[in-house]
């Protein structure tokens, strides 16, 4: 009997806490999910996107960052890109494609326990560099890889 009463009291307390949180708009997706840098993703120029996302356009080129992408992408809608780095304390990795209508292709905020590695697919409007910007130990580093996007998938 005592266990049933305790279970009822715990459930009542949990339900009332959720009701109060919902009433105060604390359970809306904006309050629960991470901040979305919409201004940076909607920027039409690379300098503006970089400034909105990371606060500056100044980066230091680094050989410690490897951007792996195909030399020739036969379909610009699906271009596989991998970024690896051995830099210490990687905080974020962002990918930019300067010729795209919206240059910021993706951005990843990493925790201190993860490796400096991301992989994914991005869209490319036409032949361009893919620029990776890595924030490591409070400083910004970059590397790039040129990718030729072909029309019609003819490979040339």
Secondary structure, DSSP 8 states (H G I E B T S, - for coil): -HHHHHHHHHHHHHHHHHHHHHHTT-SSHHHHS----HHHHT-SSHHHHHHHHHS-S--EE-TTEEEEE-SEES-TTSEEEEEEE--SSEEEEEEE-TTSSS-EEEEEE--TTS-SEEEEEE--SSSEEEEEEEEETTEEEEEEEEEEE-STT---
